[in-house]
Amino acid sequence: MTHQRIAIIGAGMMGQGIAQAFAAAGHHVDIQEPDAGRRAGILDRIRRTLGEAGQEATAADRIHPRETLEEAVAAADIVIEAVPEDLALKQRILAAAEAAAPAHALLASNTSVIPITRIMEPLRDRTRALGTHWWNPAHLIPLVEVVRTRDTADAAVAATTALLSSIGKMPVEVRKDVPGFIGNRLQHALWREAIALVQDGVCDAETVDTVVKASFGRRLAVLGPLENADLVGTDLTLAVHGHVLPDLDRTPGPQPFLRDLVASGRLGMKSGAGFRSWTDAEREETAARLATHLQRLDQFERG
């Protein structure tokens, strides 16, 4: 596609990753960050990440940090909101973007779980509003879930999908606006059962992670769950489900074990302990291992 002007509202990890993905593909990007100190460091961080990904650091020259939302969206062809998961905040941001952006601009939310229909309720023209759920790190993970609401125009979905495909992403259309869309519903269904196994004393957290990484996790990058079901046969899948599904966790909300972890300050790697205990060195090694894995995959896929 011809180069377009992209406005990103929110310059956290996701916002910067989205900005990098578009800039690396040649698009002009305006990214809003009201804090002067954080705004001053955006380009240096993106240049470093571009280098780590084997991309030209000069792509950062196409990214322009802005102080205000109005500056960022003034000439935008698409506005992508990437602020924290707060419904009221997202609604205010997108309503302000609609008022300040050109009338043709698409309005997208990068929420990972909140239904897009609820986020877009304050807008006057909801036909150009939709979800674009990127995955972290946004510059390396290919999938973007394009979520339509009951009001989203077909043309808006088509234009967004074409734009994402043009920068090397793998957009998929989510036809029904449900909480968590596709990816997070699948991911957190697995997490719920993983937590239940530890909560019920079946095994410890390290064992859960080992089982996933050393078994079906190795297949997931090349064999999706329904491909796998077809591979082994729907008859075998039905037989297995008859035995195991009645025993799976059905907790309707967050499990007590998870609530207790949060209440006791065990917030994961950032606090040194969550389901597992973490030293600074272990946290850094895990992050580096993930980044290296994703960078190698990205470079392989780009040839």
Beta strands, then each sheet from edge to edge (+ up, - down):
strand 1: 5-9
strand 2: 28-32
strand 3: 63-66
strand 4: 78-81
strand 5: 106-109
strand 6: 129-134
strand 7: 143-147
strand 8: 170-174
sheet 1: 3+ 2+ 1+ 4+ 5+ 6+ 7- 8-
end
